[in-house]
């Protein structure tokens, strides 16, 4: 009787690393502290560059021969390239090795930073910033994955707390560092400062960084093409929508249609296609799915508030760039404190309790900000920022730990990529939406306030007298109009804070969809278990 045919060989050249038994790291390493330092340096460099160049844009215009509108492509190219590259991080890490990809990403980021600092024209800057965005896209997920891999389960919460501190504090410090470098040296140092840090990071990684086994993972070209085109169109639409007046622009309509069509085809392909870009079990994991949805909200609220506050403090309250940085620093201090606390408590208390508490505190901080006025001192800003930082830290670490707790180690890089992508999309949507709402409400509020400016409401200035005074009267009316603009802008900012508060409040029930991860303290919360 003929023997049965031998089974076909497996597609993978090497099996993915399995979770080791006991409290042992997936990839144990020597000199754990030095490697952690190198990973954190790479991560902080990458996250700083999402905001550090913003304050340098006005100084870059004359040097690069650009206008105030075209110079923003230096930011758009970075964001679009990063959004396109993030989804393939997991596939590349398995094909060429996570160690090789991480090291080459840091090398490329350092080299592109040097090129950005040496750029002589806008075209060069846009191209080099795109290269920088691609390399930065790989650094974010890989840094998170490495810290999970080199730490045993009992220390992963502390590792995520350390990683989260850099991720959350980096965007706050970016404009401050960028402003200081631009004012005291030159805008080129905003990019050149990465070069020595990048060289040190590469040396440490060449010496210490371990690697996962390589696998022969199939590349989903159609899925990636649809996702990349959809994300690129969405990012450009969000970045340019305010400048082009949104739906009144043909360009925005075309970009919106492409984004909707391509992302819809990607979703259908993920559900029914053969061997899609991401393992369906990853997106079918309830903890990961809920974490992705809430990470969108975290990105919207965190990055939108960070984008709104610096111009508000500088333009309406007259603070300098450095003073603005000092006023925003308590938010970073609150994040550091609460992340340190969350890192210790996340295995002792049901993480959902920590996340709901943190989200509630963050929502309350936004409520505090709705009571701001142009007559207040700096104390309310510091207090609200500190409270918001405390809330953010209590959400970020438990959210990441809960998302990764039920994932296999081989899915960590893809999971980290999706979480980073979700936060990035949330940030883009939040900043664009809040900026558009701000502009609209400034116009509405200005019209409402101006309708109340009459001769009877002005106790010291009569419009008929002002007309006879010539230039002096004109100056008085300009001053009145300027004050109306300030008050209208303040009202619009308060409306934005109110909108973010509502979004945050509505999103809190998403946290109840999460399941309590194994290894954490039990709690009398049964929803989602």
Protein Blocks (a to p, Z undefined) as FASTA:
>chain_A
ZZdddddddfbfbdcddddehjddfbdcehklmmmmmmmmmmmmmmmmmmmmmmmmmmmm
mmnopafklmmmmmmmmmmmmmmmmmmmmmmmmmnopklmmmmmmmmmmmmmmmmmmpcb
fklmmmmmmmmmmmmmmmmmmmmmmmmmmpcfklmmmmmmmmmmmmmmmmmmmmmmmmmm
mmmmcfklmmmmmmmmmmmmmmmmmmmmccdddddddddfklmmmmmmmmmmmmmmmmmm
mmnopmmpmklmmmmmmmmmmmmmmmmmmmmmghifbdfklmmpmklmmmmmmmmmmmmm
mmmmmmmmmmmmmmmnopafklmmmmmmmmmmmmmmmmmmmmmmmmmpcfklmmmmmmmm
mmmmmmmmmmgcfkbcfklmmmmmmmmmmmmmmmmmmmmmmmmmmpcfklmmmmmmmmmm
mmmmmmmmmmmmmmmmmmmmmmmmmmmmmmmmcfklmmkbcfklmmmnommmmmmmmmmm
mmmmmmmmmmmmmmmmmmmmmmmmmmmmmmmmpccdehiacdfbfghZZ
